[in-house]
Amino acid sequence: MVFEKVKTILSDQFDVEEDTITMETDILQDLGADSLDVMDLMMTLGEEFDIQVDDSEVENLTTVGALVDFIESNLP
């Protein structure tokens, strides 16, 4: 369920087909995100899942799988 929501958010934000997003998708390289895109994404995910994403955590969240794992482990 978390993966499906993340895929939808990424698809909308980066204008890519949801079917092309996998757990191994690299946010910077595969989706073409820059640092501003990443910060916007973290704010969107924080609002969507009601979690806090610290700036220190962001550098570790490079793949969709890492994002999903982080979200699942921080859900309220």
C-alpha positions in Angstrom: 0.0 0.0 0.0 2.8 2.4 0.9 4.6 1.5 -2.4 1.5 2.2 -4.4 1.0 5.6 -2.9 4.7 6.5 -3.3 4.5 5.4 -7.0 1.5 7.6 -7.6 3.2 10.6 -5.9 6.4 10.1 -7.9 4.5 9.6 -11.1 2.7 12.9 -10.6 5.7 14.9 -9.5 8.1 13.6 -12.1 5.7 13.0 -15.0 6.6 9.3 -15.5 4.4 6.2 -15.9 3.7 4.4 -12.6 4.5 1.1 -14.3 8.1 2.2 -14.8 8.7 2.8 -11.1 10.1 -0.1 -9.1 11.6 -0.5 -5.6 15.0 -0.2 -7.3 14.3 3.1 -9.1 16.9 5.7 -8.2 15.2 9.0 -7.5 18.1 11.2 -8.8 19.3 9.2 -11.7 16.2 7.4 -13.0 13.7 10.2 -12.3 16.0 13.1 -12.9 15.3 14.7 -9.6 17.5 17.6 -8.3 17.9 18.7 -4.7 14.8 21.0 -4.9 12.7 18.2 -6.3 13.9 15.9 -3.5 13.0 18.5 -0.8 9.5 19.0 -2.4 9.1 15.2 -2.5 10.0 14.9 1.2 7.4 17.5 2.1 4.7 15.8 0.0 5.5 12.4 1.6 5.6 13.9 5.0 2.1 15.4 4.5 0.7 12.3 2.8 1.9 9.8 5.5 2.0 12.2 8.5 5.7 11.6 9.1 8.6 13.9 9.7 11.6 13.5 7.4 14.8 15.0 8.9 17.2 16.6 6.5 19.9 14.2 7.7 17.8 11.2 6.6 17.3 12.5 3.0 20.7 11.6 1.7 20.0 7.9 2.6 16.7 7.9 0.7 18.1 7.5 -2.8 15.8 4.7 -4.1 12.1 4.1 -4.0 12.7 1.0 -1.9 14.6 3.1 0.7 11.7 5.6 0.8 9.1 2.9 1.2 11.1 1.3 4.1 11.6 4.6 5.8 7.9 5.5 5.5 6.8 2.1 6.8 9.1 2.3 9.8 8.0 5.8 10.7 4.2 5.5 10.3 2.3 6.7 13.3 
